[in-house]
Amino acid sequence: MQENTLFLVLMCIGASFVQRVSGFGFGIFIMTVLPYLMPSYGEATTLSGMCAMSMSLFIVIRQWQYMKWSKLWYLLLVFLITSFFAVHFVSQAGDGLLKVFLGIILILASLWFFLLAGKVRLKTNKPTQTVLGTLSGVMGGLFGMQGPPAVLYFVETTETKEEYMAIAQTYFLVGNLMMTGYRAYYGFLTSTVLIDYCYGIFGVIIGTILGSYAFKHMSLPILKKIIYAYMAVSGVVCLM
C-alpha cells in the first residue's frame, strides 16, 4: 500500500511537470499505470481527472489575463456534451473491455503522433472544432486523456505561449470539473479516490512548480516542438 502511494505521488509529479511544460499530457502520462493501481477503471479516470483539474486551476489563476473565451467556448461546449455520453459508456462497460479500448486508442494515437503530428495544418472553423471537440470528449470520458485533439487546435489559434497555456488549461479545468461531476453521478467518486487524491495533490504541486520554472525559459516555437515531441514519446511508451 505504501509503495503504491509513493508511486502515485511520483507519477503525479511527472504528469504535472509534463502538462505544465507542454500544456497537456497529464492523462496520457498517468493513465498508462493508474488503471492498475486503482480498484476499478472508472475510479482511475476519476482520480486522474481530479488531479489534472487541480493542476490546471493553479495555472489558470496565474495566467488568467491571457484568456480569450472566443477561441475556446465552442470547442468546450462540444467536449462537454460528448464526454457525458462517454462517461455513461464507462459506467456500463466492463473494466477488461475498457482496458482493451485504452490500448487500441494509445496505439492509434501513437501512429498519429509519429506520422502526422506537426505536418497537418488545421482550419480554425466550426467544423474543425466540432470534430476535435468530439474526439476530445470521447477520449476524455473514456480514457481521461482529452488533450491531444484540443491541443492541436489551440496550437493553431494562439499567438503566444502564455495565451496558449491559459486557453488550454481553462479547457482542461472546466472539462475535468464537469467530468468529475459526471463520474460522481455514476458512482466513481469513491472514498478510495478521495484518499488517493489527498496524496496525489502533493505530487501535483511539486510537478507544477518544477514545470513552471522550465516553461519560463521557452519560446512558442520551442514549445510547439516539445508538444509534438512529447506526443511521439508518449506513443512509444504506450506501445511498450
N, C-alpha and C positions, 0 to 999 in steps of 0.2 A: 504493500500500500504506500509506504513512504517513498519507495523507488519510483512508483507511478506518479506520485505528487511532484517529485523533483523533476522527472522527465516532462511533466505537463508545464511546469514553470519555465524550463529551458526551451520548450517548443514555443511557448508564448513569447519569450524574448526574441527568438529567431523570427517568428511570424510578424511581430510588431516592428522589428527592425526593417524587414523586407518591405512591409507596407508603408512605413514612414519614409523610406528612401524612394521607392518606386511608385507609391500611390495606390498599390493594390497588392494582392498576393497572400493576405493573411489566411484565407480559407484554403487556398491551394497548398500552402506550406503545411498547415496544421492538420488538414483532413487526410493527409497521407498516412497518419498514425492514429488520430483521435478515435476513429470508429473501433479501434482495437483496445482502447483504454476505457471506453465508456460502456455501461451495461447494454445500451441499445444504440442503433444508428441515429434515431431521432434525437436522442439526448446529446449525441456527438455534434450534430449540426446546431443544436440549440446552444451548447457551450461555445462553439466556435463563433456563432453569430453574436453572442453577448460580449465575448472578449473583443471581437473586431469592432463592435459598436462602441465600446468604451474607448478603444484606441482612437477611433475616428472622432469621437467627441473632444478628446484632448486637442486634436489638430484643428478642428473646426473653430474652437474657441479662439485659437491663436491666429487663424488665417481668415476669419470671417470677413474682413474688409475687402477681400479679393473675390468674394462670392458674387456670381451672376446667375440669377434664377432663370433668366431667359434661355440659357444654354442647358438647363437641367430638367425643368418641370415636366416636359412631355415624356422624355425617356424614363423618368422616375415613375410617372403615372402608369405607363405600360408595364414597368417592372413590378409595381405593387399589385397589379391585377393578376398577372401571370404567376407570380410567386405564391399567391394564395392557393391556387389550384395545384401547384407543385407540392406545397406542404401538405395539402389534403391527400395527395397521392402517397406521400411518405407514411401518412397515418394508416393507410390501407395495405401497403405492400410489406412483405417480409424483409428482415434485415439482410438475408442472404441475397435476395434479388436486388436490393438497393446497392449492395457492395459490388455486384456484378456490373450494374449500370455505372457505378462510380468508376470502375476500372475501364469500361468502354469509353466513357467521356474523357478520362485522363489520357487515354491512348489517342483519341481523335484530336484532343486539344494539343497534344504534343506534335502531331503531324502538322497541324495548322501553324504552330509556333515555328517549326523547323522550315516549312516550305513557303509560307505566305506572310508571316508577320513582318511588318516593315516594308513590304512590297505592294500591298493593297492600299489604294487611296480611297477613302470612304467619302461619299457625298453627304453633306451636312443638311439633310432634309428629313421630313416627317417619315417617309417610307423606310429610310435607313434607321431612324430612331425606333420605329415600330419593330423592325426585325431584331435589332440589337437589344432593345428593351425586353422583348420576348425571350430571347436566348439567355439574357442575364437573369430574368425571373425564373426560368426553368432551372438553370444551373445553381442559382442561389437557393431556391426552395428545395431542390433535391439533394444538392451536394455542399451547400454553404460556400460556394465559390463563384459568386456573381461577377467578379471583377473583370476578367478578360474582355467580354463583349462591350461592356460600358467604357472601359479604359481606351479601347481602340477609337471610340467616338470622341471621348474627351481630349485625347491627344491631338486630334484633328481640329478641334474647335477652340482650343485655348491658346493664348498668346504668350503667357509667361508661366514659369514653373509654379509660382505662387497661386495663380488663378487655377491652373490645372489641379493642384493639390486641394484647394478649397472646394472646388466643384466635385471632385471625385470623392472626397471624404464626407461631404454633405450627403451625397448619393448613398454611400455606404452606411452612414449614420441613420438616416431616415429609413432606408431599406431594411437594415438589420433590426431596427426598433420595431417596425411593423411585423417582420417575420418572427420575432421573438413573441409578439402577441399571438400570431397565428399558431406557433408551436405550443405556446402555453394553453391555448384553446384545445389543442389535440392531446394534451397531457404529457408533453415532452419536457416541460419546465419542472423537473423533479428536485427533491432535496439533494440528490447526488450532484446534479448540475449546479445548484446554488453553492454547495460546499466547494466544489472544484473551481467555480468562478472566483471565490474568495482567495484561493491560492493563485489561480492564473492571472489575476489582476496585477499581482506584483511583477510577474514577468512582462505583462503588457507595459507597465510604467517604465521598467528598465529598458526594454527594447525600443520604446518610443523616444526616450531621452537619447539613446545612442544613435538612433536613426535620424533624429533632428539635427544632431551635430554633423552627420555625414551629408544631409540634404543641403545645408547652408553652403557647402563648398562645390555645388554642382550647377552648371548652366542647363537651360532647357534642352539643347541638342544632346548633351551628355546624358541627361535624364531619360530622353527618349531611347537612346541606345541601351541604357540599363534596363528599361522596361521590357524591350524586346529580347534582350539577352536573358533576363530572368524568366521570361515566358519559355524560352528554349531550354534553359537549365531545369525548370520545373517539369517540363515534359520528359526530359531524360530521367530525372529522379523518379517520376511516377511510373516509368516503364521498368524500373529495377525491381 
